[in-house]
Amino acid sequence: MQDSCNCKFFAIAVDNINTKMEYSFGKILKELREDKGILQSALGEILNVANNTISSWERNNSEPSIEQLRIIAKYFGVTGCFLLGLEN
């Protein structure tokens, strides 16, 4: 599966990638959510996951699936590569 920024989604070990980057998926997700003015519980309802799942993602304790990344990117109007910190 390819994203519009032409990065390929592999079986991603997001935590391994993000430890080398200034902006982790969790930090990016939290900033997007806060910029939109929604609570973790509201985002969880939108994405059909528990709010503690959103919290876990934002703390980089777990990662969403590739399908969930696609849905998150579409919801916030960004690319999957942006969510992963691979583009500005």
Backbone torsions as a table, in degrees:
resi	resn	phi	psi	omega
1	MET	NA	132.0	178.7
2	GLN	-112.7	145.8	177.4
3	ASP	-95.5	165.6	-177.8
4	SER	-64.3	-18.7	178.1
5	CYS	-90.6	10.4	176.6
6	ASN	66.7	16.9	172.1
7	CYS	-87.7	142.2	179.6
8	LYS	-93.0	137.3	176.0
9	PHE	-89.1	111.5	175.9
10	PHE	-92.6	-177.5	169.2
11	ALA	-68.4	89.8	-165.4
12	ILE	-77.6	131.0	167.3
13	ALA	-99.3	77.7	-172.9
14	VAL	-56.2	-37.1	-178.9
15	ASP	-63.8	-34.5	178.2
16	ASN	-68.7	-40.4	178.4
17	ILE	-67.8	-47.7	-172.4
18	ASN	-69.6	-22.8	178.9
19	THR	-67.2	-18.9	-179.2
20	LYS	-97.2	-3.1	-175.1
21	MET	-115.5	151.5	178.4
22	GLU	-66.8	-39.2	-178.3
23	TYR	-109.2	114.1	178.2
24	SER	-87.7	163.9	176.0
25	PHE	-54.2	-45.4	-177.6
26	GLY	-60.2	-43.8	179.7
27	LYS	-65.7	-42.1	179.5
28	ILE	-64.1	-45.8	179.7
29	LEU	-60.6	-44.9	-179.3
30	LYS	-61.8	-44.2	179.2
31	GLU	-63.0	-43.0	178.0
32	LEU	-62.0	-44.5	-179.3
33	ARG	-63.5	-46.7	-179.2
34	GLU	-66.5	-38.2	177.5
35	ASP	-61.3	-32.9	179.2
36	LYS	-83.1	-10.1	176.8
37	GLY	72.4	34.8	179.6
38	ILE	-117.8	149.5	178.6
39	LEU	-79.9	161.2	175.9
40	GLN	-56.9	-40.1	-178.9
41	SER	-63.8	-38.9	178.8
42	ALA	-67.5	-42.2	178.1
43	LEU	-65.3	-38.5	176.9
44	GLY	-59.2	-42.2	177.8
45	GLU	-64.2	-42.9	179.9
46	ILE	-61.6	-41.0	-176.6
47	LEU	-91.9	-1.6	180.0
48	ASN	61.5	43.0	174.0
49	VAL	-133.6	161.8	178.8
50	ALA	-69.5	150.1	179.5
51	ASN	-63.8	-26.8	176.0
52	ASN	-70.2	-21.6	173.5
53	THR	-68.5	-43.8	177.2
54	ILE	-60.3	-44.5	178.7
55	SER	-59.5	-43.6	179.6
56	SER	-63.2	-40.8	177.1
57	TRP	-63.8	-44.5	-177.4
58	GLU	-66.6	-27.0	177.0
59	ARG	-90.9	3.7	-179.0
60	ASN	59.5	31.8	175.7
61	ASN	-89.0	-18.3	175.1
62	SER	-153.7	169.5	-178.0
63	GLU	-128.0	149.1	174.9
64	PRO	-72.9	161.7	174.9
65	SER	-72.2	168.5	177.7
66	ILE	-60.0	-40.9	178.3
67	GLU	-63.9	-41.4	177.5
68	GLN	-64.8	-38.3	175.9
69	LEU	-59.0	-42.1	179.1
70	ARG	-61.3	-44.4	-179.2
71	ILE	-66.4	-42.6	179.1
72	ILE	-62.3	-46.2	179.6
73	ALA	-59.6	-44.7	179.8
74	LYS	-63.6	-43.4	-179.0
75	TYR	-60.1	-44.5	-177.2
76	PHE	-89.0	-4.5	178.1
77	GLY	70.7	36.3	178.5
78	VAL	-127.4	173.2	176.9
79	THR	-90.6	162.0	173.7
80	GLY	-61.3	-37.1	178.4
81	CYS	-62.8	-39.6	176.9
82	PHE	-62.1	-45.5	179.7
83	LEU	-58.5	-34.1	-178.5
84	LEU	-86.7	0.3	179.4
85	GLY	77.2	21.1	-177.4
86	LEU	-94.6	-6.6	174.9
87	GLU	-149.7	159.8	179.6
88	ASN	-87.8	NA	NA
